């Protein structure tokens, strides 16, 4: 089956047909770098990473752009409160964001344009919109997009044009869903902006949030590209405004496929600092969970369904990944034995990959893909129990896991014990040394110490192995 996605623009499941055969051009909304990204943000970034990996798995060469919003109301306010220049204030959060991407095994995009690096492109796009009478300079010297000039405004969010408040202007970057009105493309400088300003044909100021993405996407992907993603909270006004200003300026369709992921809840409630359930990725890691485990939790719910993050879910992820790790160990041990295959494992592997791919091709139905994985684990474990699989056929199973992991990014086929931190591995080695020295009291003491810290020591023919306690 060809690759299919649910297109927010049409509200239908559609076959993915790229503009250029074999290539997929993708724009993903990145962070506003005024604070550390929270797990709700990373729900969207994990979805976008899964989309990128799925496209590559299905044979497409991906060009991905993820923007960094480093000038808007929030970043300017944060810089002023911190008493720092804007670039110095945002740099710390840019660096933290890229470190967090590595923690969650999110593949890097080809381009990470920062808004402050694309001001000339934004000014030029605004000039075109004014020339085409889709924008005007207000009496406050800011430039606004006229929604009355663009009859298709509201096509993504399915807005009722008769209820739009034509002529009302909104200068700030974010506004409520009921505030359908002309929005700022260029914001004239005022005292609240401090030293943040650029020269323009309309006087000193800075771009509005929405024009930033239109200019950055066109710079790297052209006036029309294949896929645009983001959280459902960005659907309106941000994505709606992107469509209007881009299509009005360029006279062509902006994006062919729009994909939006649903909100993340925490323990069944909306995440908020007042509720005490607001977590950055770093908060969750500090509680003892690894990036691999957190990634598994964030992968586990279809992107268009609301995800309920919980620490019980983290425990479940740990148990599921331990099952995978135990399976990998069995495969490694079996692969070292003489060849044996009395069950026709090749046919089983072909069927498993076909089921895995079919899940991905159905709007990235990861539940179906993971079911294919765990059904394979169950069946191969039975073969191993019966002594029916060894040598090269066992290695072939491991090779399929490597292939599937190009999408999942959590199986770590060649990294047994990869989650064990250095101090845990050092303790395991110390216990091994104590056993060799026949200091069994110390060896037993270390085993108990590791258990108290949530680690199990197993003695195998290949030597000692540490693994996390499940649950």
C-alpha positions as CSV (number, residue, x, y, z in Angstrom):
1,X,0.0,0.0,0.0
2,X,1.3,3.5,-0.8
3,X,2.0,5.9,2.1
4,X,-1.1,7.7,3.3
5,X,-1.5,10.7,5.6
6,X,-4.5,12.4,7.2
7,X,-4.4,15.8,5.6
8,X,-5.8,18.5,7.9
9,X,-6.6,20.7,4.9
10,X,-9.0,18.2,3.4
11,X,-9.9,16.3,6.6
12,X,-9.3,13.1,4.6
13,X,-6.8,10.2,4.4
14,X,-4.8,10.9,1.2
15,X,-2.1,9.1,-0.6
16,X,1.2,10.9,-0.3
17,X,2.3,12.0,-3.8
18,X,5.3,14.4,-3.5
19,X,6.0,17.3,-5.8
20,X,9.2,15.6,-7.0
21,X,9.3,11.8,-7.2
22,X,11.3,10.1,-4.5
23,X,11.8,13.4,-2.5
24,X,9.9,14.8,0.4
25,X,10.2,18.4,1.5
26,X,9.1,18.9,5.1
27,X,8.7,22.0,7.3
28,X,8.2,21.4,11.1
29,X,7.4,24.0,13.6
30,X,10.3,24.3,16.0
31,X,10.7,25.9,19.5
32,X,10.3,29.4,20.7
33,X,13.5,29.7,22.5
34,X,12.5,31.6,25.6
35,X,12.6,28.6,28.1
36,X,13.4,25.0,28.2
37,X,11.1,22.9,26.0
38,X,8.5,20.9,27.9
39,X,7.3,17.3,27.3
40,X,4.3,18.6,25.4
41,X,6.6,20.3,22.9
42,X,8.6,17.1,22.6
43,X,5.4,15.1,21.9
44,X,5.3,17.2,18.6
45,X,9.0,16.9,17.9
46,X,8.9,13.1,18.4
47,X,5.9,12.9,16.0
48,X,7.9,14.9,13.5
49,X,10.9,12.7,13.9
50,X,8.7,9.6,13.4
51,X,7.3,11.2,10.2
52,X,10.8,12.0,8.9
53,X,12.0,8.4,9.7
54,X,8.9,6.9,8.1
55,X,9.4,8.9,4.9
56,X,13.0,7.7,4.7
57,X,12.0,4.1,5.5
58,X,9.6,4.2,2.6
59,X,12.3,5.3,0.3
60,X,12.0,9.1,0.2
61,X,15.0,11.5,0.4
62,X,13.9,14.0,3.1
63,X,14.8,17.6,3.3
64,X,13.5,18.9,6.6
65,X,13.5,22.5,7.9
66,X,12.8,23.2,11.6
67,X,12.7,26.9,12.5
68,X,13.9,28.5,15.7
69,X,11.7,31.4,16.8
70,X,14.3,33.6,18.6
71,X,12.4,36.9,18.2
72,X,8.8,37.4,19.3
73,X,6.9,38.7,22.3
74,X,8.0,35.9,24.6
75,X,11.7,36.0,23.8
76,X,11.9,39.8,24.0
77,X,10.0,39.8,27.4
78,X,12.3,37.1,28.7
79,X,15.5,38.8,27.6
80,X,14.4,42.1,29.3
81,X,13.5,40.3,32.5
82,X,16.8,38.6,32.5
83,X,18.7,41.8,31.7
84,X,20.4,40.1,28.7
85,X,20.8,40.9,25.0
86,X,18.3,38.9,23.0
87,X,20.8,36.7,21.3
88,X,22.6,35.9,24.5
89,X,19.2,35.1,26.2
90,X,18.0,32.8,23.4
91,X,21.4,31.1,22.9
92,X,21.2,29.2,26.2
93,X,17.8,27.7,25.2
94,X,18.9,26.9,21.7
95,X,21.8,24.9,23.1
96,X,19.5,23.2,25.6
97,X,17.1,22.3,22.8
98,X,19.7,20.6,20.7
99,X,21.0,18.7,23.7
100,X,17.4,17.6,24.4
101,X,17.0,16.4,20.8
102,X,20.0,14.1,21.3
103,X,18.6,12.8,24.6
104,X,15.4,11.8,22.7
105,X,17.3,10.4,19.7
106,X,15.6,12.8,17.4
107,X,17.4,12.9,14.0
108,X,18.7,16.3,13.0
109,X,16.9,18.3,10.3
110,X,18.8,19.6,7.3
111,X,18.2,23.2,8.2
112,X,17.5,25.0,11.5
113,X,17.0,28.7,10.4
114,X,16.7,31.2,13.2
115,X,14.2,34.0,12.7
116,X,16.8,36.7,13.4
117,X,18.9,35.3,10.5
118,X,16.1,35.8,7.9
119,X,14.9,39.4,8.5
120,X,15.7,40.5,4.9
121,X,13.6,37.6,3.5
122,X,10.7,38.6,5.7
123,X,10.9,42.3,4.7
124,X,10.9,41.4,1.0
125,X,7.8,39.2,1.5
126,X,6.0,42.0,3.3
127,X,7.0,44.4,0.5
128,X,5.4,42.0,-2.1
129,X,2.2,41.7,0.0
130,X,1.9,45.5,0.1
131,X,2.5,45.7,-3.6
132,X,-0.3,43.2,-4.2
133,X,-2.6,45.1,-1.8
134,X,-2.8,42.2,0.6
135,X,-1.1,44.2,3.4
136,X,-1.2,47.8,4.5
137,X,0.7,50.1,6.9
138,X,-1.4,51.0,9.9
139,X,-1.5,54.4,11.6
140,X,0.8,52.9,14.3
141,X,3.4,52.3,11.5
142,X,3.0,48.5,11.8
143,X,2.2,46.5,8.7
144,X,-0.9,44.3,8.8
145,X,-2.2,41.5,6.5
146,X,-5.7,42.2,5.3
147,X,-7.8,39.0,5.6
148,X,-10.6,40.7,3.5
149,X,-8.1,40.6,0.6
150,X,-7.7,36.8,0.7
151,X,-11.0,35.0,0.1
152,X,-9.6,31.6,1.1
153,X,-8.7,32.7,4.6
154,X,-10.0,30.2,7.0
155,X,-9.6,27.1,4.7
156,X,-7.4,25.2,7.2
157,X,-9.3,25.9,10.4
158,X,-12.7,25.8,8.6
159,X,-13.7,29.3,9.7
160,X,-16.9,31.0,8.8
161,X,-16.0,34.1,6.9
162,X,-19.3,35.8,7.7
163,X,-18.2,35.8,11.4
164,X,-14.8,37.3,10.8
165,X,-14.3,40.8,12.3
166,X,-12.9,42.5,9.2
167,X,-10.9,45.6,9.9
168,X,-10.0,44.7,13.5
169,X,-6.2,44.6,14.0
170,X,-4.1,42.4,16.3
171,X,-0.5,43.4,16.9
172,X,0.7,40.8,19.3
173,X,1.9,37.5,18.1
174,X,-0.5,35.1,19.8
175,X,-4.2,35.6,20.1
176,X,-7.3,33.8,20.9
177,X,-9.2,31.6,18.4
178,X,-12.2,33.9,18.4
179,X,-10.0,36.9,17.4
180,X,-10.2,36.5,13.7
181,X,-8.7,39.8,12.4
182,X,-6.0,41.4,10.5
183,X,-2.6,40.3,11.9
184,X,0.7,42.0,12.2
185,X,3.4,41.2,9.6
186,X,5.8,43.9,10.8
187,X,5.5,45.4,14.3
188,X,6.7,49.0,14.7
189,X,9.2,49.4,17.5
190,X,8.0,50.5,20.9
191,X,9.6,50.8,24.3
192,X,8.7,47.3,25.3
193,X,11.0,46.0,22.6
194,X,14.1,47.6,24.2
195,X,17.0,47.3,21.8
196,X,15.4,44.7,19.6
197,X,14.7,46.3,16.3
198,X,15.7,46.3,12.6
199,X,15.4,49.0,9.9
200,X,12.7,48.5,7.3
201,X,10.9,50.6,4.7
202,X,8.2,51.3,7.3
203,X,10.6,52.3,10.1
204,X,12.4,50.4,12.9
205,X,10.6,47.3,14.2
206,X,10.6,43.6,14.0
207,X,8.7,40.9,12.2
208,X,5.5,39.3,13.5
209,X,5.6,35.7,14.4
210,X,3.6,34.3,11.5
211,X,5.6,35.9,8.7
212,X,8.8,34.3,10.1
213,X,7.8,30.7,9.1
214,X,6.6,31.7,5.7
215,X,9.9,33.4,4.8
216,X,12.1,30.7,6.3
217,X,10.2,27.8,4.6
218,X,10.3,29.6,1.2
219,X,14.0,30.2,1.6
220,X,14.9,26.6,2.0
221,X,11.9,24.7,0.4
222,X,10.5,27.0,-2.2
223,X,7.1,28.6,-2.5
224,X,5.3,25.2,-2.6
225,X,6.4,22.2,-0.7
226,X,5.1,18.8,0.4
227,X,4.4,18.6,4.1
228,X,4.0,21.0,7.0
229,X,3.5,19.8,10.6
230,X,3.0,21.1,14.1
231,X,0.8,20.8,17.2
232,X,-2.9,21.2,16.8
233,X,-2.6,24.4,18.9
234,X,-0.7,26.0,16.0
235,X,-3.5,25.2,13.5
236,X,-5.1,28.6,14.1
237,X,-4.0,31.3,14.0
238,X,-0.4,30.4,13.1
239,X,-0.8,28.0,10.3
240,X,-3.9,29.7,8.9
241,X,-1.9,32.9,8.7
242,X,1.1,31.2,7.1
243,X,-1.2,29.9,4.3
244,X,-2.8,33.3,3.7
245,X,0.4,35.4,3.5
246,X,2.4,32.8,1.6
247,X,-0.3,32.1,-1.1
248,X,-1.1,35.8,-1.3
249,X,2.5,36.7,-1.9
250,X,3.5,33.9,-4.2
251,X,0.3,33.2,-6.1
252,X,0.7,29.4,-5.7
253,X,-0.4,26.7,-3.2
254,X,1.7,26.9,-0.1
255,X,1.6,23.3,1.2
256,X,0.0,20.1,-0.1
257,X,-0.2,18.1,3.1
258,X,-0.8,19.4,6.6
259,X,-0.3,17.1,9.6
260,X,-1.2,18.0,13.2
261,X,-0.6,16.1,16.4
262,X,-2.9,16.3,19.3
263,X,-2.3,17.7,22.8
264,X,-0.3,16.0,25.6
265,X,-2.0,15.6,29.0
266,X,-0.3,14.7,32.2
267,X,-2.0,12.1,34.4
268,X,-5.3,12.9,32.7
269,X,-5.0,16.7,33.3
270,X,-3.8,19.6,31.2
271,X,-0.2,20.4,31.9
272,X,0.2,23.6,33.9
273,X,2.6,25.0,36.5
274,X,-0.3,25.8,38.8
275,X,-1.3,22.1,38.8
276,X,2.3,21.0,39.6
277,X,2.3,18.7,36.6
278,X,4.4,20.9,34.3
279,X,7.6,19.0,33.2
280,X,10.5,19.9,31.0
281,X,12.4,16.9,29.5
282,X,15.1,17.6,32.0
283,X,12.7,17.3,34.9
284,X,11.7,13.8,33.8
285,X,15.3,12.8,33.2
286,X,16.1,14.0,36.8
287,X,13.5,11.6,38.1
288,X,15.5,8.7,36.8
289,X,14.0,8.1,33.4
290,X,16.2,7.8,30.3
291,X,15.7,9.5,26.9
292,X,15.1,6.1,25.4
293,X,12.3,5.4,27.9
294,X,10.7,8.8,27.5
295,X,10.9,8.5,23.7
296,X,9.0,5.2,23.9
297,X,6.2,6.8,26.0
298,X,5.9,9.7,23.5
299,X,5.9,7.3,20.5
300,X,3.2,5.1,22.0
301,X,0.0,7.0,21.1
302,X,-1.1,7.8,17.5
303,X,-0.1,11.4,16.7
304,X,-3.7,12.5,16.1
305,X,-4.9,11.1,19.5
306,X,-4.4,12.9,22.8
307,X,-1.5,11.4,24.7
308,X,-1.7,11.0,28.4
309,X,1.8,11.1,29.9
310,X,2.2,9.4,33.2
311,X,5.1,8.0,35.3
312,X,3.3,4.6,35.2
313,X,3.7,4.9,31.5
314,X,7.4,5.4,32.0
315,X,7.5,2.2,34.1
316,X,5.6,0.4,31.3
317,X,8.1,1.7,28.8
318,X,11.0,0.4,30.9
319,X,9.4,-3.0,31.1
320,X,8.7,-3.1,27.3
321,X,12.3,-2.1,26.5
322,X,13.6,-4.6,28.9
323,X,11.7,-7.3,27.1
324,X,13.4,-6.1,23.8
325,X,16.8,-6.1,25.5
326,X,16.4,-9.6,26.8
327,X,15.3,-10.7,23.3
328,X,18.4,-9.1,21.8
329,X,20.6,-10.9,24.3
330,X,19.1,-14.2,23.4
331,X,19.6,-13.5,19.7
332,X,23.3,-12.6,20.3
333,X,23.8,-15.9,22.1
334,X,22.0,-17.9,19.5
335,X,23.9,-16.2,16.6
336,X,27.1,-17.5,18.1
337,X,25.9,-21.2,17.7
338,X,26.0,-23.4,14.6
339,X,23.4,-22.6,12.0
340,X,19.9,-24.0,12.6
341,X,16.5,-23.1,11.2
342,X,13.8,-25.7,11.2
343,X,10.9,-23.3,11.1
344,X,11.5,-21.2,7.9
345,X,12.3,-18.0,9.8
346,X,12.9,-16.1,6.6
347,X,9.2,-16.2,5.7
348,X,8.3,-15.0,9.2
349,X,10.7,-12.1,8.9
350,X,9.2,-11.1,5.6
351,X,5.7,-11.1,7.0
352,X,6.8,-9.1,10.1
353,X,8.3,-6.4,8.1
354,X,5.3,-6.2,5.7
355,X,3.0,-5.8,8.8
356,X,5.3,-3.2,10.3
357,X,5.4,-1.2,7.0
358,X,1.7,-1.5,6.5
359,X,1.1,0.1,9.9
360,X,3.4,3.0,9.0
361,X,1.8,3.5,5.6
362,X,-1.6,3.9,7.3
363,X,-1.1,7.4,8.6
364,X,1.8,6.3,10.8
365,X,-0.3,3.8,12.8
366,X,2.5,2.9,15.2
367,X,0.3,0.7,17.3
368,X,0.0,-1.7,14.3
369,X,3.7,-1.4,13.6
370,X,4.7,-2.2,17.2
371,X,2.2,-5.1,17.3
372,X,4.2,-6.5,14.3
373,X,7.4,-6.1,16.3
374,X,6.2,-7.8,19.5
375,X,4.4,-10.6,17.6
376,X,7.8,-11.3,16.0
377,X,9.5,-11.2,19.4
378,X,7.0,-13.7,20.8
379,X,7.3,-16.1,17.8
380,X,11.1,-16.0,17.7
381,X,11.3,-16.5,21.5
382,X,9.3,-19.7,21.0
383,X,11.7,-20.9,18.3
384,X,14.7,-20.2,20.6
385,X,13.0,-22.0,23.5
386,X,12.6,-25.0,21.2
387,X,16.2,-24.8,20.0
388,X,14.9,-24.3,16.4
389,X,16.9,-21.2,15.6
390,X,20.6,-20.4,15.7
391,X,23.6,-19.1,13.8
392,X,22.9,-17.0,10.7
393,X,19.1,-17.2,10.9
394,X,19.3,-15.7,14.4
395,X,21.6,-13.0,13.0
396,X,19.0,-12.3,10.3
397,X,16.4,-11.6,13.0
398,X,18.8,-9.1,14.6
399,X,19.3,-7.5,11.2
400,X,15.6,-7.0,10.8
401,X,15.5,-5.3,14.2
402,X,18.2,-2.9,13.0
403,X,16.0,-2.0,10.0
404,X,12.9,-1.4,12.1
405,X,14.9,0.7,14.5
406,X,15.7,3.2,11.7
407,X,12.1,4.2,12.4
408,X,11.7,3.6,16.1
409,X,15.1,4.7,17.4
410,X,14.8,2.7,20.6
411,X,15.8,-0.9,20.0
412,X,19.6,-0.4,20.2
413,X,20.3,-3.8,18.6
414,X,24.1,-3.4,18.9
415,X,24.2,-1.6,22.2
416,X,23.4,-4.1,25.0
417,X,23.2,-2.3,28.3
418,X,23.4,1.1,26.6
419,X,21.2,2.7,29.2
420,X,23.5,1.8,32.1
421,X,25.4,4.9,33.3
422,X,29.1,4.9,33.8
423,X,29.0,4.5,37.6
424,X,26.7,1.5,37.3
425,X,29.0,-0.2,34.8
426,X,32.0,0.6,37.0
427,X,30.2,-1.1,40.0
428,X,29.5,-4.2,37.8
429,X,33.2,-4.3,36.8
430,X,34.2,-4.0,40.5
431,X,32.0,-6.9,41.4
432,X,33.6,-9.0,38.6
433,X,37.0,-8.1,39.9
434,X,36.0,-9.0,43.5
435,X,34.7,-12.4,42.3
436,X,38.0,-13.1,40.5
437,X,39.8,-12.2,43.8
438,X,37.4,-14.5,45.6
439,X,36.2,-11.6,47.7
440,X,32.6,-12.9,47.6
441,X,31.5,-10.7,50.5
442,X,32.3,-7.6,48.5
443,X,30.8,-9.0,45.3
444,X,27.5,-9.7,47.2
445,X,27.6,-6.3,48.7
446,X,27.9,-4.7,45.2
447,X,25.0,-6.8,43.9
448,X,22.8,-5.5,46.7
449,X,23.9,-2.0,46.1
450,X,23.0,-2.2,42.5
451,X,19.6,-3.7,43.3
452,X,18.9,-0.8,45.7
453,X,19.6,1.6,42.8
454,X,17.3,-0.3,40.4
455,X,19.7,-2.5,38.6
456,X,19.9,-6.3,38.3
457,X,23.1,-8.2,37.7
458,X,23.0,-11.3,35.6
459,X,25.9,-13.8,35.0
460,X,25.9,-15.1,31.5
461,X,28.3,-17.3,29.5
462,X,29.5,-14.1,27.9
463,X,30.1,-12.4,31.2
464,X,28.1,-10.3,33.7
465,X,25.3,-8.1,32.4
466,X,23.4,-5.3,34.1
467,X,19.8,-4.4,33.3
468,X,17.2,-2.2,34.8
469,X,14.6,-3.6,37.1
470,X,11.3,-3.6,35.2
471,X,8.2,-2.0,36.6
